Amino acid sequence: MVSAEWLKKAELFKALDESSLSVLLSASSEESFPEGGMIFKQGERANRLYVLIEGVVDLTVKTQERIDFMTSKIDGEGAVFGTASLMEPYHYNVTAICRKPTKVLTIEADHLKKRMDENPGMGMEIMKKLASLYFNRLNEMRSGVSNLLRMFGMKTP
């Protein structure tokens, strides 16, 4: 079972105290998925936040052309995904597929959002980390697109 000490190492919860972490753990569970297993699908209602315990997860976007475009690879212990569960309109904007057997901590988003409302300081710390997480993933994706375009001899700004 995951401890508050372990959860504090997760990228989204580093600034939280042990009491807040214990409250979050009270609405969480551990889940395992096989290689190729789908954790959630783009467009589904986002009602859970996930923290990687072990394994690797690809986050992909299905474009209008029906091509799956990989946006991020989640492979570090404590990495958080399913963050659309904390932002309106509360629908996953990517699909999460396991690249190998994977274990995650699942946190009920309604419980987390309620705790954030009750404790605005905690909510602010989580949202600051969330903004940073999105910014970093956006930059990683931009870099990947630029590298892909260079492979085909196209100029990038």
C-alpha positions in Angstrom: 0.0 0.0 0.0 1.2 3.5 -0.9 2.2 5.7 2.1 1.9 9.5 2.6 5.7 9.6 2.5 5.7 8.0 -1.0 2.9 10.3 -2.3 4.9 13.3 -1.2 7.5 12.4 -3.8 4.8 12.6 -6.6 5.3 15.6 -8.8 1.9 17.1 -8.1 2.0 16.7 -4.3 5.5 17.7 -3.2 4.4 20.8 -1.3 1.7 19.1 0.7 1.9 18.2 4.4 1.4 14.7 5.7 -2.1 15.4 6.9 -3.2 16.5 3.5 -1.6 13.5 1.8 -3.3 11.2 4.2 -6.7 12.7 3.3 -5.9 12.2 -0.4 -4.9 8.6 0.3 -8.3 7.9 2.0 -10.0 8.3 -1.4 -7.4 6.3 -3.4 -6.7 2.8 -4.5 -4.0 0.9 -6.3 -4.8 -0.7 -9.7 -2.8 -2.9 -12.0 -3.1 -3.0 -15.8 -1.5 -5.4 -18.3 0.7 -4.4 -21.2 -1.6 -2.9 -23.8 -4.3 -2.2 -21.2 -6.2 1.1 -21.6 -6.5 3.1 -18.4 -8.8 5.7 -19.9 -9.9 6.9 -23.3 -9.9 10.3 -24.9 -13.3 11.9 -24.5 -14.4 9.9 -21.5 -15.5 11.7 -18.3 -12.4 12.4 -16.3 -13.2 11.3 -12.7 -9.8 10.0 -11.6 -6.3 11.2 -11.3 -3.4 8.7 -11.6 0.0 8.5 -10.1 2.4 6.0 -11.6 3.8 3.5 -9.2 5.6 1.3 -11.8 5.4 0.7 -15.5 5.1 2.9 -18.6 2.1 4.7 -20.0 1.7 6.4 -23.4 -0.6 9.3 -23.7 -2.0 9.6 -27.2 -4.4 11.9 -29.1 -6.6 10.7 -31.9 -6.7 13.3 -34.6 -9.4 13.9 -37.1 -7.5 11.8 -39.5 -7.8 8.9 -37.1 -4.1 8.8 -36.4 -2.9 8.3 -32.9 -0.3 10.9 -32.1 1.8 10.2 -29.0 2.0 13.3 -26.8 3.8 12.0 -23.7 5.4 9.0 -22.2 4.8 8.6 -18.5 7.5 6.4 -17.1 8.8 7.9 -13.9 7.6 6.7 -10.5 5.4 9.4 -9.0 4.5 10.9 -12.5 0.9 12.1 -12.6 -1.5 11.8 -15.5 -5.3 12.0 -16.0 -5.0 15.7 -14.9 -8.0 16.6 -17.0 -9.9 15.4 -13.9 -9.0 18.6 -12.2 -9.9 21.0 -15.0 -13.2 21.8 -16.8 -14.8 20.3 -18.8 -13.5 17.2 -16.9 -13.1 15.0 -19.9 -9.8 13.2 -20.7 -8.1 14.9 -23.7 -5.8 11.9 -24.3 -5.9 8.1 -24.2 -3.7 6.3 -21.7 -2.3 2.9 -22.8 0.2 0.8 -20.9 3.4 -0.1 -22.7 4.2 -2.8 -20.2 2.5 -4.1 -17.0 1.7 -1.0 -15.0 0.6 -0.2 -11.4 -1.0 3.1 -10.5 -2.4 4.9 -7.6 -5.9 6.1 -8.5 -7.3 9.2 -6.7 -11.0 10.0 -6.9 -11.1 13.5 -8.5 -14.3 14.7 -6.8 -12.7 14.0 -3.4 -9.5 15.8 -4.4 -11.4 18.8 -5.7 -13.5 19.0 -2.6 -10.3 19.0 -0.4 -8.8 21.7 -2.6 -11.9 23.8 -2.1 -11.8 23.3 1.6 -8.1 24.1 1.8 -7.3 26.9 -0.7 -3.6 26.8 0.2 -3.4 23.1 -0.8 -5.5 23.8 -3.9 -3.1 26.6 -4.9 0.0 24.4 -4.5 -1.6 21.6 -6.5 -2.7 24.0 -9.3 0.8 25.6 -9.5 2.4 22.2 -9.9 -0.3 21.3 -12.5 0.4 24.4 -14.5 4.2 23.6 -14.5 3.5 20.0 -15.5 1.4 21.1 -18.5 4.0 23.7 -19.5 6.8 21.1 -19.4 4.8 18.5 -21.4 3.8 21.2 -24.0 7.5 22.0 -24.4 8.4 18.4 -24.8 5.7 17.9 -27.4 6.9 21.0 -29.3 10.4 19.7 -29.3 9.2 16.4 -30.6 7.2 18.0 -33.4 10.2 20.2 -34.4 12.5 17.2 -34.5 10.0 15.3 -36.6 9.8 18.2 -39.1 13.6 18.4 -39.3 13.7 14.7 -40.2 11.6 15.5 -43.3 13.8 18.5 -44.2 11.2 21.1 -43.2 12.3 24.4 -41.5 11.1 25.2 -38.1 10.8 28.6 -36.5 
